Amino acid sequence: MIRRVLLGVCAAVTVATAVWAAAPTKRAAPAGPRLAVEPASFDFGQVKQQAVLKKEFQVRNFGDADLVLQDPTSSCGCTAAKFESKVVRPGEAVPLKVELSTASTLGRIVKKVFLKSNDTSREIFEVQLIATVVVGQR
């Protein structure tokens, strides 16, 4: 009898847990603009010297106010970046186009693009570019 009651209690708890876990949760957007970059970093893998590598990132605003972007800067003159738009509305994204020149490098490199905006939760967002440069021409 006790075993039957315990099995019934366990079954009820399992069903209640499954219903609770499956219930959709609606989260409010964070207050103010909030910047996210997809992907936050990219590894080009092994590349040849004298190449110009290109990658497009998505800059997203997951906040509830317009995200205003400043011109991006980089850790080196071999890296350039630009936005198609400097204002990102809540829930939307804009492309960030990045170019990395491997003309004067060899071996593993890590370069950064710095994004400044009106997102008060972080002063600067860093996007990381990685590559292993080998001798040769593309």
C-alpha positions in Angstrom: 0.0 0.0 0.0 2.8 2.5 1.0 4.6 1.6 -2.2 1.5 2.3 -4.3 1.1 5.7 -2.6 4.8 6.6 -3.1 4.6 5.6 -6.8 1.5 7.8 -7.2 3.2 10.8 -5.5 6.3 10.3 -7.7 4.2 10.2 -10.9 2.3 13.4 -9.8 5.5 15.2 -9.1 7.0 14.1 -12.5 3.9 15.3 -14.4 3.9 18.6 -12.5 7.6 19.2 -13.2 7.1 18.4 -16.9 4.2 20.8 -17.2 6.2 23.6 -15.3 9.3 23.0 -17.5 7.3 23.1 -20.7 5.5 26.4 -19.8 6.7 29.2 -22.0 8.5 32.0 -20.2 8.3 35.5 -21.4 11.3 37.6 -20.5 11.3 41.4 -20.7 14.0 43.0 -22.6 16.7 44.6 -20.4 16.2 48.3 -19.8 18.2 50.5 -22.1 20.2 49.5 -25.2 22.1 46.2 -24.9 24.8 45.2 -27.4 25.6 41.6 -28.5 27.8 40.4 -31.4 27.3 37.1 -33.2 29.8 35.5 -33.3 31.9 37.3 -30.6 35.1 35.9 -32.1 36.1 34.1 -35.3 39.1 31.8 -36.1 40.0 31.9 -39.8 42.2 28.9 -39.3 45.4 28.5 -41.4 45.7 31.2 -44.0 48.4 32.4 -46.4 50.4 35.5 -46.0 49.4 38.4 -48.2 45.7 37.6 -47.9 42.9 39.9 -47.0 40.4 38.0 -44.8 36.8 39.1 -44.6 34.1 38.3 -42.0 30.7 39.7 -41.4 29.4 39.8 -37.8 25.9 40.7 -36.6 25.6 43.4 -34.0 22.4 42.9 -32.1 20.4 45.1 -29.7 18.6 42.9 -27.2 17.6 45.9 -25.0 14.5 48.0 -25.1 16.0 51.3 -26.5 17.9 52.3 -29.6 21.6 51.2 -29.6 23.8 54.0 -30.9 27.2 52.8 -32.2 30.4 54.8 -32.5 32.9 54.1 -35.3 34.7 50.9 -34.5 38.4 50.9 -33.8 41.0 48.0 -33.9 44.1 46.8 -32.2 46.2 47.2 -35.3 46.4 49.0 -38.7 46.0 45.6 -40.4 42.4 45.4 -39.3 39.5 47.5 -40.5 35.8 47.4 -39.6 32.6 49.3 -40.5 28.9 49.3 -39.8 26.1 49.6 -42.3 24.1 51.6 -39.8 25.1 53.2 -36.5 21.6 52.9 -34.9 20.2 49.5 -34.0 16.6 49.4 -33.0 15.5 47.0 -30.1 15.4 43.4 -31.3 17.2 44.2 -34.6 20.7 43.7 -35.9 23.1 45.4 -38.3 26.1 43.9 -40.1 29.7 44.6 -39.0 32.1 44.1 -41.9 35.6 43.3 -40.9 38.8 42.9 -43.0 42.1 41.6 -41.7 45.3 41.9 -43.8 48.0 39.2 -43.3 50.6 41.0 -45.4 53.2 41.6 -42.6 52.5 38.8 -40.2 53.5 35.1 -39.7 52.3 32.6 -37.2 49.3 32.8 -34.9 47.7 36.2 -34.7 45.0 37.6 -32.5 43.5 40.9 -33.5 40.6 42.8 -31.9 37.9 45.2 -33.0 36.6 47.5 -30.3 32.9 48.6 -30.3 31.7 51.6 -28.3 28.1 52.4 -27.9 25.5 53.8 -25.5 25.1 50.4 -23.8 25.8 51.4 -20.2 26.3 47.8 -19.1 29.7 47.6 -20.9 32.0 50.4 -21.9 33.7 48.5 -24.8 32.8 45.3 -26.5 35.7 43.4 -28.0 35.4 41.2 -31.2 38.3 38.8 -31.6 39.8 37.7 -34.9 42.3 34.7 -34.9 44.3 33.2 -37.7 47.5 31.2 -38.3 49.4 32.9 -41.1 51.8 30.7 -43.2 54.2 31.6 -46.0 52.7 31.8 -49.4 50.4 34.0 -51.5 46.7 33.6 -51.9 
